[in-house]
């Protein structure tokens, strides 16, 4: 079936939907032929805009260009080229404008959304107004999710907002993940980090230090620590601690092993050190975790 050149849906949000944390306000697709007016005059006044003057929205939008080329600018971005495979985010209260090039036109998918979930992502720096453009390439899987959201939005069955907000979360995760991985386009660095992680996993029961991991890879520790943290988000020592804590959780499922034995097996300095780290990471002691997991009543 041939895709319609314009397919737009504006959605309502009730009080229950708003409490979910992420609500979808609009979803759509437009194919703009070369030498045609942009945008088409079919949008409500709250969404229509003159690219020469720009606009300000009261919601977030994610726009994915899958064909053609164009331009984007905003309060924080002077002027950027947009090509097929590019995603850009629009922020509430942020002036912006964009349009396809006259000679190429373009195809664009978009979703609009709001809620505490996206506000938290922005607050924590996952998406920022001064870096709103993501080159993710042409991803069929992402296009399929846009189309799935549009299909569910047309049906408007009970609970559809919760369903499509989950799909929108998937798109946001894909955009962020692809962007982060492309920052490490150097395969040698990716392979090095993966080798380091494998060495750490294979030596959970030893006193292997991060410095020794770097030495086994024939690289300096300072450089290794910096690159490892950029790639994983954790310093090598913290990564190793998390691996040990995760392994400890698996071992705590075996009631034949005492907490002391587990601490010794994972080469912690003492049972106190192990228990203190475990509580810091999980909010409960190893014994409390074991009792909860195995269904044993807690002591009062």
N, C-alpha and C positions, 0 to 999 in steps of 0.2 A: 504493500500500500504506500502510495506517495505521500510524503509528509507535507502538511499544509504549510505555506510560507509564513503564516502568522498564527500562533496558538498561545493565547494568554488567558490566565485565570487569576482573579482577585478573590481572596478568601476572607471569610469572617472568623472571628476569634471570640469564644465565650469565656466566662470566668474560669471554668474548669480547665480549658485549654491553656489559659494564661498561667495557671498554677503549675503546669507541667515543666516550665522552665525554658522552653523553646517553642515558638509558634511560627508557622509559615503564613506570610501575608500575601504573597504573590508567587506565581511560577509561570514561566513562559518560554517561548521560542520565536525568533524572528529570522527570516532570511531576507536580506536586503540586496537587491540586484544592483549592479553598477549603474551609476548615473541616475539614481532615484533619490527621492526626498527621505531624509532621516531626521527624527523617527517618524513612522507613519502616524497620521492623525487619528488614532483609534484608542489612545490611552485616556483614562480619566484625568481630570485636571491636576490631581495630586501627583500623578506620575509623568505626565507629558512635560517635555522641556525643549527649549531652544538651545541647541548645542553651542551657539555663539554666546549665549548668556549663562548657560549652566543652570544648576539647580541645587537645592538642599533637601535631603530626605529626612524622614523621622524614623527610619528603620535601617537595618543593614541589608545590603544586597550583594550577591555573588554573581558575577557575569562571566560566562565561559564562551570565548570566541573559538569556533571550530572551523571557520573558513574565512578567508579574506584578511584584510589588514585595516588598521585605523590608528586613531590617536586617543590618548587619555590625558587629562590634567585635573588637578585638584588644588586645594589650598596648600597641601604639602608636597605636591608633585608638579613641577613646572610644565613639562610636556614629555610624554612617553609614547614610543611606538608600540602598537599592539599588533601581534601577528597570530595566525591560527595556532591554537594550543595554549593560548594565554588566558589566565583567570585574573580578574581584578575585583577587589572588594570595595564597596561603597559604605561609608560610615554615616550614621545619623549626625546631623548638625555640621557635616563637612561639605563645603561647596565642591562641586565636581562637574565635569563635562566629558563626553566621549562621543565619537562618531566613526563610522567606517570611511575609508578613502573612497572618493568618487569613482575611481577607475577599477576598484576591486569589489566594492560592497563587502558584506560579511554575513555570517550566520552566528547567532548568539543564543545561548541558553541562559536563563537566570532564575534565581530564587530570592525572595525577600523574606526576612525573618527578624524576630526580636525576642527578648527574654533574658532572664538572669544567666542562662548558660553561656550565651555568646558574650554577654557583658563580662563574665568571669574570664573567658578566654582572652578578651582584649585587655582586661586589667592585668593579667599575668603575662602579657607581651607576646602571645602566640600570633596575634594579628595586630598591626599597627597602622595608623593613618599615614606615616611617612614611608611605609614600605608595603603598599597594598597590591602589588603586581606579582603574579606567580606564573612562571613559564613551566607548565606541567606536560606539555605535548598533547597530542591527540590521544585520549584515553577512552576507548569504547565503553569500558566499565563505568566511567563517570557519566558519559552520555546516557547510558542505560538507566542510571539512577535518576537523572534529571527527568527522563521520560516516565519512569515509574512514579515519581512524585506527581507529575502532571496528570497521569491516569487516575491515581487515587484521589487527587483533588477534584477531578470532574465528577467522581461518584459521590463524594461527600458523605460516606457512610459514617455511622457513629464510631468515634475513636480515630477517625482518619488523620486528625491533626497530630496525635501522638505517633501514629505510624509514619507519616511523612517527615516529622521532625527527626525521627531516628535515621531516616535516609539522608536528610540534610546534614546530620552530624557525621555520617559516613563520608559525605563529600568534603566537609571541612577537614576531617582527618586525613583524607587522601591528598588534598591540596597541601596541607602542612607537611605530611610525610614525604611526598614527592619532592617538595622544595628542599627539605632538610637533606634528603639523600643526594640531590643534585649539587648541594654545596660541597659534597665530598665526591666529586667526579673522578678524583684520582683513585683508581682501583687499588693501587699499591697500599694506600693508607687504609682503605676498607679491609683489604686482606690482612694487613698487619694487626688491626684492631680485632678482627675475628680470630686470628691466631692467638693473640693475647688472651682473649676470653676463653678459648679452648684450654689453654695452659692453666688458667685459673680454675676452671671447672674440674680439670683432671687432678688438681692438687688441693682440693678442699680439706683433706685430712692432714695436710702438712703445714709447716710454718713458712711456706714460700711467701716472700715479700714482693710488693710491686716493683721494687728496685731489681730484684732477681729476675722477675718476668722481663723487664726491659733488657737486662743483661743477656738473657737467653735469646733475645731477638736481635742482639748486637746493635742496640740503639741507646742513646743517652736517656736517662730517666726524665729530666726536665721536659725535653721535647715529647717523649712518650706520654707523660702525664697530661700535657696540654692537648695533644691530639686526641687522646683517649677520652678526655672529658668533653671536648667539642663534639665527638661522635656519639657518645653514650649519654651525656648529661651528668655523668658521675666521675669523680676522681677514681683512679684504680683501687685505692684502699677501700673506698666506700662501696665500690662494685663488688670487691671480694667479700666484704662483710655481709652485703645483702645476699650473695650466693650462699654463704655459710648459714645465715639465718633461715633461708629458704630450705636448705638441706636439713637443718635442725627441726623444722616443722614436720618434714617427712619422717624423721627418726622418732619424733615424739608420738607418732601414730603407733609405734611399736611399744606396747606396755612392758615388754621384757627389758627394755633399756632404761636405766635410771638417768635422771637429768645430769648427774655427775659424769656418767659414762659418755653421754652425748657431748658434753663440754670437752671432755678429754679427747674423744674421737675426732672432733673438729679442731683440735689444737688451740683451744682458748687458754689464756693464761691461768684461769681459775674458774670455778663454778660461779663465783660472784661476778666476775667480768662477763661471763656468758649471760647470766641471768639479767644483769644490768643492761647489756646491749639489747637483749631480746625484748625487755620491757620498754626500752626507749623506742625501738622500732615498731612495736606492736601494741603497746599500751597495757599489756598484761604479762605476767611471768610465764616461764615455760610450763610450770605445773598447772597454772590456770588454763593455758592454751590446751594442754593435754586433756584436762578434765572436761573442758567445753567441747573439744573435738570428739572425744570418746563417749560423751553423754553422761559423764559422772557428775553427781550433784556437787555444788560448790559449798565449801565450809563457810559457816556464818560466824 
